Amino acid sequence: MDTRRVRQILSSPAEIDVKYHGTSVWIDGLSEDGKTATVHLRGPGEERTTVDVSELVEEE
């Protein structure tokens, strides 16, 4: 995924399915340099992690 699409997803009111290594995640934020994003797993638990934007995949 690219930085532009991450920004679009963050500003969208729609629920967009994004996966990180096959696991559904919510994108919480984007770093200032646009190279990493903070995400957390969908469902119970609020543990957040920072991942490379290039490793995020939008499911269609």
N, C-alpha and C positions, 0 to 999 in steps of 0.2 A: 504494500500500500504506500501511497505517497503522502507527504505532509498536507497537500491541498485537500485530499479526500478526508484525512483525519479532521481537519478544521471544519469541513462540511458536515461530517457526522456529529461532531461536538455541537454544532449550532442547529442541527435538525431536531424537530419535535418528534420525528418518527423513530421507531425502535428498529435499529439496523443491526443485523446479525454479523458480528465480527468475531473471528477466531484467532487464537494465538496457539500455534502448535496443535491444532485440532480441538481446542477447548474454547467454548463460548466465553467472551469477556465483554465487559463494559469499558469504554474508554473514558477516563476521568479527566485527563488533561494532556496537554502537549508541552514539551520543553520549549524554552525560548529559542534554541537553535533548530528546533523542528526535527531532530534526529531520533528522539525518544518520546514515548508516551507512557503515562501512568495508567494502569488498567487494574481491574479486579474481576474475579470470577462472577459469572451470573449465578444467582441463587444465594443460599446462606453463606455468611462469611463476608467480611469486609477487608480481607488482607489485600493490600495494594502492592503492586510491583512495577518496576520500570522496565520497559522492553524497547527494542529497536522498532521504529515505525515500519521498516521493511519486512518485519516478521509478522505483521498483522495482515489478515486476509479477510476480505468482505465476502460473505456467503450470499449467493444470488438465488 
